[in-house]
């Protein structure tokens, strides 16, 4: 018999673990709710210490493990797995290359799950539109088209902006702590919305269990919405050292991308430099409207980057 409160989370990476941690308490206090996670079979049999620790953490949370491989299994095979669940939440990231996000969405619809949360934890793809420098984003719009074209499965898109930690990834090139440099993408007045993975997990759980029920729409959340100038100023305050400031113009970034069109980070930089669909007013978000405390940029810096 189908458990109408059975939730399957796809993936147990940074976001997947956060979502699982915040869903687990609902399974304890809401009758009938059960939470499972889809992992590759190799993860369950691995002798790797980190993977074994993750399995122990999942067990402690009361999370059941379901074997599956999103990259290699067919849409029909995934649909057979998904059909055992009421809600499927994809926390996969851009795994497996082109086409995998469409395959997962198709499988969820073919399975007839009652509710699907696709991997759209990021920018507002509707506003960015097709043909952006980051070609992976077009597939995200394909997924939205699939969901909007049907009425059998409810869907929720959680728009989070950039993961806060990604803004400080050295490979992204915006913040270089070693060189004490902040580089603005496009303009110092360009803004970006950022949310921590932990807050995304907490807010996703709140959205799923919201009353009245949320369905068939995008929900925007935000830990903070800041300009690149705000980022540099916050680093000045927290670290007690003035950062060096540089700016990459849109023409510069597009020339860089043209020179290496397969470079993922160059694609992301060009998209964020255009400044469209990557930031929204925090006052209009789910968390602010419901009075939910989240971690802002400066608090994240104080937690992760002690003053020098």
N, C-alpha and C positions, 0 to 999 in steps of 0.2 A: 504494500500500500504506500502510495506517495505521501511523504511527510511534507505538508505544505509550508513548513518552516525550515526546510532543509536548505542550508546555504553552502555553496561550493566556491571557494576562493582559488583562483588559478595562479599558482606561483607563491613562493615563500621567500622572495628577495626582500629588499629593504621595505618596500611598500606593502607587499603581501604580509609580511610578519606584523607590521603595524596594524593593518586591517584585522588580522586574526586576533591580535592581542585585545583590540577594542571590541570585537564581536564576541569573544569568549564570555564576558560577563553577562551578555544578553542570553546566551545559552543556559547560564546558571539560573537566571531569574525569570525568564519568559518561558512559560510552559510550551513544550513541543519544539523549541528552537534547537537545532543541531548544526554544528559548523564542521566542515571538512575542507581539506586542501588537496589540490591536484599536484603531485610531484612525479617527476620521471622515476621509473622503477630503479634506475641506477642510484638515485639518492638514498633510497631506503636500504640498499645493500652496501653502500660505500663504507669503507673503513676510515675515511677522512675524519679527523677529530672535529672539525668545524661542522661538518654535516651531521655527525652523530650528536653533537650538542644541540643543533637545530631540531633534530628529531626528538630529543629529550624535552626541549622547550615546548614543542607542539604537544607532546604527550601530557606535560604538566598543565597545559591550557585546556586539555580535554578535546583536542582537535583530532578528528579521524583523518587518516591518510588514504587518498585514492590514487591509484597508479594510472598515469597517462602521460603522453608526450605530445605537446601542442604542435611541435615543429614537424614531427614525422607521421603522426596519425592523420587519417583522412577526416574530412568533415563528417562523414557518416559515422566513423568510429567515435569521434568526439561527441556527436549528438547522442549516441547510445549511452555514453557516460553521463552527459549533462541531463538526460531525461529523468534521472533518478532524483533531481533536485528542483526546488522551487525557484531559488535565486542563484545566479551565477555571476561572480564578480571577477573580472579579468585584471590581474595585477602583474601582468607579464612583462611590461616594457615592450620595446620593439624587437621581439625575439624572432629568430628564424628567417628574417629577410622579408622581402615583399610578398604580399598575399596572405600572410598568416593572420593578420587582424581580420581580414574579410572572412577567412575560413572559420575563425573562432565565432564571429558574429553569426555566420550562416549556420553553424552547428547549433548555437543557442536557439536560433529561431526554429530550425528543423526539429529540435528536441522538444519544442513547445514549453520551454521553461516559462514560468509566470513573470519573471523579472530578470533583466540582464543589465549589468553595469559594465560597459566595455572599457578597454584600456584607452581612456581619453583624459587621464589625470594630467592635464597640462594646459596648453594655451587654448584660446577660443578659435577653433579651426573654421567655424562659420565666418567669422570676421576676417581671418587671414585669406580665406578663399583658395581656389585652385591655382596651381602654377606658381606657388611660392618657391623660394630657393631650396627649401627642404622638401624634397619630393615625397618623403614618407607621409607628409601631411595630407596629400591627396587621398591616400588610402583611408585615413581617418574620416575624411568626408564621404568616401564610399560607404563606410560603416554607418555613418549617420543616415545616409540615404536609404540603406537597407532597413534600418530600424524605423524610420519615418514612413516607409512605404507599406508597413503592415500594422495590424491592430491586435494580433493575438498575444504578443509578448510585450509587457510593459518594459520600459527602459529608463534609465537615469544616467545622465552624463554629469560627472563631477569635474568642473573646470577649476584647477588649482593654481594655474600659473606654473612657474618653474619651481622645482624642489629647491628649497633655500640652500642646501649644501652644494647644489650644482653651480650656483653663482660663484662659488669659491673653488671650483675644480680648476687646477692649473691649466689643464688642456683647453678649457673653455676660453681662457685668455683675458677675462675681465678683471679678476683680482689676482695679482701675483704678490703674495705676502713676502716671499723671499727677496723680491726686488723692490718691495714697498711701493707698488704701483697699482693704480686703478685705471683701466682703459674703458672709456665710454663707447658704446656701440651706436653709431649714428649721430648721437648728440648727447650732451650732458643733461638735457631736459627730457630725453626719452625715459619712459617709465617701464618697469617690469613688476609683475605680481609674483610674489614668492610665498611658499607655504612649506613648513617642515613635513617630513614623512610621517612623524608621529601625529601631528595635527590632522593630516589628510586621513589617516586611519580613524582617528576619533570622530572627525566630521562625517566621514562616509558612513560609519555605524549610526550616527545620529540621524543622518538623512534617510537611511534605510528603514529606521524604526520611527520616523516622524509621524505625528498624528496632527492633522490629516495626512494620509498617505501621499507621498510625492511620486509622480509617475509621468513619463513621456515628456521630459524636459531637461534642459541643462541647468544645473545648479552651480552658481559661482561661489567659491570660498576664497579666502585670502588670509595668509599670515600677515602680510604687509604689501603695500604697493609703494614702490620707491623709485626715484630717478637715479641715474648713475651718479649724479652729484650727491644725492642723499647717501648713497653707498660710501662714497669717498669721505664725506663729512662724518659719517658714523664711525668709520675706521679711524679717522683722526682722533675722535673723542675716546674711543675704547682703548686704542693702543697708545695714545699719548704721543704719537709721532705723526707729522704731516706726511701724507702719502704723495707720491709723484702722480701727476694726472696726464693722461694721454687720451686722444680721441681717434677712433677709426671712423672715417666717413663711409657712407653707403657706397660711393663709387670705388673706394679703396677695397672694401670688403667684397664687392662683386668682382673686382679684378682678381683678387686672391682666389675666389671660388672658381672663376673661369680658368685659372691656371691649374687647379686641382679639383675638378668638379665632383669627385667621389669622396672628398674629405668631409666627414659628417660634421665636425666642429665648424668648418667654414660655412656649411649650410646653415647651422643654427645661428651663428653670428650674423649672417646676412638677414635672416628672418627677424631676429630681435632688433637689429638696427633699423629695420623698416618701421618698427614701433606699432604695428597694427595687430590687434587681437592678442597682445601679450601682457596687457595690463588692464585692470578695471578698478572702479571706485570701491574701496574697502567698505564704505558705509552701505553699499547696496548688496553686500554678501550675506549668505545664509548665516555665517557665524556672528556677524554684527547684529543682524536683525533678531537673532535668538539669544543674544547676550552671552555667547560662548567665548571664553578666554582662549586666545591663541598666542603663539610665540612670534613676536615681531622681529624685524631684522636686528635691531640693536640688542635686544635680549639674547638672540641667537649668538651674536658676536661675543657678548659678555660670557655666555656659557661655554663657548668653544675657543675663543681667542683671548687669553688673559693679556692684560696690558703689558707692553714691553718695557 
